[in-house]
Amino acid sequence: MSGTESGPVTMPWKREHPCPFNPPAQLDQLREEEPVTRLRFPDGHEGWLVTSYPIARQLLADNRFSARQDLRHFPIVLPFAEQTMAGPTAPPGFFNRMDPPEHTRYRRLLTGYFTVRRMAQLTPRLERIAEDHLDRMQAQNPPLDLMEHYAIPLPSLMICELLGVPYEDRDEFNYHAGVALSMESTPEQVGTTLRFIAGYLDTLVRVKRAAPGDDMLSDLIVDGKLTDDEVKGVTTLFLAGHETTVNMIGMGVYALLTHSDQLRTLLADPSLIEGTTEELLRFLAILNAGLTRGALEDVELGGQHVKAGETVVISVPAVNWDPARFPSPATLDITRPPTGHLTFGHGVHQCLGQQLVRIEMRIAYLSLFRRFPGLRLAVPAGDVPLRGEMTVHGVHRLPVTW
């Protein structure tokens, strides 16, 4: 039954399938019956939910839909977002909540740090981080939790490497970043840790200004095109993005270990790693919260009349599993043409850090399976505990052995 016929739906996020990778079944039903349907938000706002790939791509390329903070409502409760979205305008540096020309200014300044060429230069340092963690894993007796020993620390240290967070501060910094992004954290805990991060970044900016290093944060400070507050905002934004990479690494390994034919194909031909990464980004579709845009004017979208000021949410799991774009979407196929998924969005607001996420995933998978080609789950696949959180789909623990 459609949302407009029975009243607005709430955001479908809970994955109740026996298969841990399938999106909520309600998304398939909505896509078939009414791909643009009324959605009720936790704050009382009524907007729209998009579950169709072509409509989503059309929306993301349409400048009548805005990323502005004052037009965005979240379909699920996000403690971190709630405490950083107070007020009608985005904080300095949070360019993902701005439209051109403000958004364009930030993108132009930051794009150079995330080019394919820049990522290639960073690769040896990231590979060394991965190998160091694998050395520690190998020195222990299995089984162990891959999330604790590999999937969580790896992207945390990689983003710290990029930004230039001092090595001795990384454990404490990563702890607070995890608290800020966890759905299990209370609003009080999130508030405390955000104050810690703000204070830490104040100190770090002063240190970098006095003694610049070979890192993105130093470049932004020395360059002088961003204020200190803008530098801190940009840094906070990139730190928030690392949670996605953590879960992509964990869920990606889980998916490969439970699809042994695909893992064997990758091990036999490591050149397939790029296609593997893109297919996992599509197949896992871990962003339950979706992509949000606000209508700047009345717009006809998928046969529905979206009014100015209404928020539209794109369900990433729904559009990445749309059979109209991806035949047999429930099949993990690392040889599938590696284009088209909307995990990183589309259009002017497409994720700036997507090349970093890609290189982190490729390094994480290849380094792990080269070192442990016999890696396997230490528990039955159905006993792997899922996070069960509304924001990002992932595993809570991933017990493995070799």
C-alpha positions in Angstrom: 0.0 0.0 0.0 1.4 3.4 -1.0 2.4 6.1 1.4 -0.1 8.7 0.0 -3.0 6.2 0.1 -2.5 5.1 3.7 -0.7 8.2 5.1 3.0 9.0 5.2 5.4 6.2 5.9 8.3 6.4 8.4 11.8 5.7 7.1 12.2 2.0 6.4 15.6 1.1 7.8 15.4 -2.2 9.8 16.8 -5.1 7.9 14.8 -8.2 9.0 15.7 -10.5 6.1 17.5 -13.8 6.9 20.2 -12.4 4.6 22.1 -9.6 6.4 22.8 -7.7 3.2 19.2 -7.2 1.9 17.6 -3.8 2.3 14.2 -3.6 4.0 11.6 -5.4 2.0 9.3 -2.4 2.3 11.6 -0.4 0.0 10.9 -2.9 -2.9 7.2 -2.5 -2.3 7.4 1.3 -2.4 9.5 1.3 -5.5 7.0 -0.9 -7.3 3.9 0.9 -6.1 4.9 4.5 -5.6 8.6 5.4 -6.0 8.0 8.9 -4.7 5.9 8.5 -1.5 5.0 10.7 1.5 7.5 10.4 4.4 7.0 11.5 8.0 10.1 12.7 9.8 10.8 12.4 13.6 10.5 16.2 14.0 7.0 16.2 12.5 7.9 17.4 9.1 6.2 15.7 6.1 8.3 15.3 3.0 9.0 12.6 0.5 10.9 9.3 0.0 12.5 8.3 -3.3 13.1 4.6 -4.0 13.7 4.7 -7.8 17.1 4.9 -9.3 16.3 7.1 -12.3 14.2 9.5 -10.2 17.0 9.7 -7.6 19.6 10.5 -10.2 17.3 13.1 -11.8 16.8 14.8 -8.4 20.5 14.9 -7.5 21.3 16.7 -10.8 18.4 19.2 -10.4 19.5 22.6 -9.0 15.9 23.2 -7.8 16.8 20.8 -4.9 19.1 22.2 -2.2 21.5 20.8 0.4 21.0 23.9 2.6 20.8 23.2 6.3 17.6 25.2 6.8 15.8 23.0 4.2 16.9 19.6 5.5 15.1 17.3 8.0 16.6 13.9 8.9 14.3 10.9 8.5 15.9 9.3 11.6 17.3 10.6 14.8 21.0 11.5 14.5 22.5 12.7 17.8 25.7 14.0 16.0 23.7 15.9 13.3 21.2 17.3 15.8 24.0 18.9 17.8 25.8 20.3 14.8 22.7 21.5 13.0 21.4 24.0 15.6 20.5 27.2 13.8 19.3 28.0 10.2 22.8 28.1 8.6 25.6 25.5 8.5 28.6 26.0 10.8 31.8 27.2 9.1 33.4 24.5 7.0 30.3 22.2 6.8 30.1 22.7 3.0 27.9 19.6 2.5 25.0 21.7 3.9 25.6 24.6 1.5 24.7 25.4 -2.1 26.8 27.3 -4.7 28.5 29.7 -4.6 29.5 28.9 -1.0 29.7 25.2 -1.7 31.7 25.8 -4.9 34.3 27.8 -3.0 35.0 25.0 -0.6 35.0 22.3 -3.3 37.6 24.2 -5.4 39.9 24.6 -2.4 39.6 21.0 -1.3 39.3 19.0 -4.5 43.0 18.8 -5.0 43.5 16.9 -1.8 41.3 14.0 -3.1 42.3 13.5 -6.7 43.2 10.1 -8.0 46.8 11.3 -8.4 46.9 12.5 -4.8 45.5 9.2 -3.5 48.1 7.3 -5.5 50.8 9.4 -3.7 49.2 8.6 -0.4 48.9 4.8 -1.1 52.3 3.7 0.2 51.7 5.3 3.6 48.2 3.7 3.8 49.6 0.3 2.8 52.1 0.6 5.6 49.4 1.3 8.1 47.5 -1.8 6.9 50.6 -4.0 7.1 51.4 -2.8 10.6 47.9 -3.9 11.8 48.2 -7.2 10.0 51.5 -7.8 11.7 49.8 -7.3 15.1 47.0 -9.6 14.1 49.4 -12.3 13.0 51.2 -12.2 16.3 48.0 -13.1 18.1 46.2 -16.4 18.3 42.9 -16.6 16.4 40.0 -16.2 16.6 39.8 -12.4 17.0 37.4 -9.6 16.2 38.3 -8.1 12.8 36.4 -5.0 13.6 38.4 -4.2 16.7 41.8 -5.2 15.3 41.5 -4.0 11.7 38.3 -2.5 10.3 37.9 0.2 13.0 41.5 1.4 13.5 42.5 1.2 9.9 40.4 4.1 8.4 40.8 6.0 11.6 44.5 6.1 11.3 44.3 6.7 7.6 42.2 9.9 8.0 44.5 11.0 10.8 47.5 10.4 8.5 45.8 12.6 5.8 44.9 15.4 8.2 48.1 15.3 10.2 46.8 14.3 13.7 49.9 13.5 15.8 50.5 9.8 16.3 50.5 10.0 20.1 47.1 11.6 20.1 45.4 9.2 17.7 44.0 6.7 20.2 42.2 9.4 22.2 41.1 11.3 19.1 39.7 8.1 17.5 37.8 7.2 20.7 36.0 10.5 20.8 35.3 10.4 17.1 33.6 7.0 17.7 31.5 8.3 20.6 30.3 11.2 18.5 29.2 9.0 15.6 27.7 6.1 17.6 23.9 5.7 17.8 24.5 4.1 21.2 25.9 7.4 22.7 23.6 9.6 24.7 23.1 13.2 23.8 25.2 14.1 26.9 28.0 11.9 25.7 27.9 13.3 22.2 27.9 16.9 23.6 30.9 16.1 25.8 32.9 14.5 23.0 32.1 17.3 20.5 33.4 19.8 23.1 36.6 17.7 23.4 37.0 17.6 19.6 36.4 21.3 19.3 39.0 22.0 22.0 41.5 19.6 20.5 41.1 21.1 17.0 41.7 24.6 18.5 45.0 23.4 19.9 45.9 21.4 16.7 45.3 24.4 14.5 47.6 26.6 16.6 50.3 23.9 16.6 50.0 23.5 12.8 50.1 27.3 12.3 53.3 27.5 14.3 55.0 24.4 12.8 53.3 23.2 9.6 53.7 19.6 8.5 53.2 17.5 5.3 49.5 17.1 5.7 46.1 18.5 4.5 45.4 20.5 7.7 48.8 22.3 7.5 48.2 23.1 3.9 44.8 24.6 4.6 46.1 26.7 7.4 49.3 27.9 5.6 47.3 28.6 2.4 45.2 31.1 4.4 42.1 30.7 2.2 40.0 29.3 5.0 39.6 30.8 8.5 40.5 28.7 11.5 36.8 28.0 12.2 36.4 26.8 8.6 39.4 24.6 8.8 38.0 23.0 12.0 34.6 22.5 10.4 36.1 20.8 7.3 38.2 18.6 9.6 35.2 17.6 11.7 33.2 16.8 8.5 35.9 14.4 7.2 36.2 12.7 10.5 32.5 12.1 10.5 32.9 10.4 7.1 35.3 7.8 8.5 32.4 5.9 10.1 31.2 4.9 6.7 34.6 3.4 5.7 34.8 1.4 8.9 31.5 -0.3 8.1 32.3 -0.7 4.5 35.5 -2.6 5.4 33.8 -4.8 8.0 30.7 -5.5 5.9 32.8 -6.0 2.8 34.9 -8.7 4.4 31.8 -10.3 5.8 30.2 -10.3 2.3 33.3 -11.8 0.7 33.6 -14.5 3.3 30.0 -15.5 2.8 30.3 -15.4 -1.0 33.2 -17.8 -1.4 32.9 -17.9 -5.2 33.4 -14.2 -5.4 36.3 -14.3 -3.0 38.0 -17.1 -5.0 37.6 -15.0 -8.2 39.2 -12.0 -6.5 42.1 -14.1 -5.1 42.7 -15.6 -8.5 42.7 -12.2 -10.2 43.6 -9.3 -7.8 43.2 -6.8 -10.7 39.4 -7.2 -10.1 39.8 -5.2 -6.8 38.4 -2.0 -8.4 35.3 -3.7 -9.6 35.0 -5.6 -6.3 35.1 -2.3 -4.4 32.4 -0.7 -6.6 30.2 -3.7 -6.4 30.5 -3.8 -2.6 29.6 -0.1 -2.4 26.5 -0.9 -4.4 25.6 -4.2 -2.9 26.0 -3.3 0.8 24.4 0.1 0.5 25.0 0.7 4.2 23.6 4.3 4.4 20.2 3.7 6.0 19.7 7.5 6.6 19.7 8.3 2.9 20.5 11.5 1.0 18.5 14.5 1.8 17.6 17.6 -0.3 15.1 20.4 0.1 12.9 21.8 -2.7 13.6 25.4 -3.5 10.4 25.7 -5.5 7.4 23.6 -6.4 8.6 20.6 -8.5 6.9 17.7 -10.2 8.9 14.6 -9.3 8.0 11.1 -10.3 4.3 12.0 -10.7 4.1 13.8 -7.3 3.9 17.5 -6.6 6.8 18.4 -4.2 6.2 21.8 -2.6 8.8 24.4 -2.0 10.4 23.8 1.5 9.7 20.1 1.6 12.5 17.7 2.2 13.1 14.7 -0.1 15.1 11.7 1.1 16.7 9.3 -1.4 17.0 5.7 0.0 20.5 4.6 -1.1 19.7 0.9 -0.4 16.6 1.1 -2.6 18.2 2.9 -5.5 21.3 0.7 -5.5 19.1 -2.3 -5.6 16.7 -1.0 -8.3 16.5 -3.9 -10.8 15.7 -1.3 -13.5 19.3 -0.2 -13.3 21.1 -3.2 -11.8 19.8 -6.6 -13.1 19.7 -9.3 -10.3 20.6 -6.7 -7.7 20.6 -9.2 -4.8 23.5 -11.1 -6.5 27.0 -10.0 -5.5 28.9 -10.0 -8.7 32.4 -8.5 -8.6 32.6 -8.6 -12.5 29.5 -6.4 -12.8 30.3 -3.1 -14.8 31.6 -0.9 -11.9 29.5 2.2 -12.6 26.3 3.8 -11.7 25.7 3.3 -7.9 24.6 6.3 -5.9 26.5 5.5 -2.7 28.5 8.7 -3.1 25.5 10.7 -4.5 25.5 12.4 -7.8 25.9 16.0 -9.2 27.6 19.0 -7.5 27.2 17.5 -4.0 28.8 14.1 -4.9 31.0 13.0 -2.0 34.3 14.8 -2.1 36.2 12.1 -0.2 35.0 9.2 -2.4 38.5 8.5 -3.9 39.9 8.2 -0.4 37.2 5.8 0.6 37.9 3.7 -2.5 41.6 3.5 -1.9 41.1 2.6 1.7 38.7 -0.2 0.8 41.0 -1.6 -1.9 44.0 -1.5 0.4 42.1 -3.1 3.3 40.7 -6.0 1.3 43.8 -6.8 -0.8 46.2 -6.5 2.1 44.0 -8.7 4.4 43.4 -11.5 2.0 47.0 -11.5 0.7 48.2 -12.0 4.3 45.5 -14.4 5.3 44.2 -16.2 2.1 42.6 -18.8 4.3 40.7 -16.2 6.4 37.2 -17.5 7.4 34.5 -16.7 9.9 35.0 -18.2 13.4 31.2 -18.4 14.0 28.3 -19.4 11.7 27.5 -16.6 9.3 24.1 -16.1 11.0 25.7 -15.6 14.4 27.7 -12.5 13.3 26.1 -9.7 15.3 24.8 -6.8 13.2 24.8 -3.3 14.6 21.1 -2.9 14.1 21.4 0.9 14.0 19.4 3.3 12.0 22.2 5.4 10.6 24.7 3.0 9.0 24.3 -0.7 8.5 27.2 -2.8 9.7 28.5 -5.6 11.9 29.1 -5.1 15.6 31.8 -7.7 15.8 33.3 -9.9 13.0 35.0 -13.0 14.6 37.5 -14.5 12.2 40.2 -17.2 12.2 42.8 -18.5 9.7 
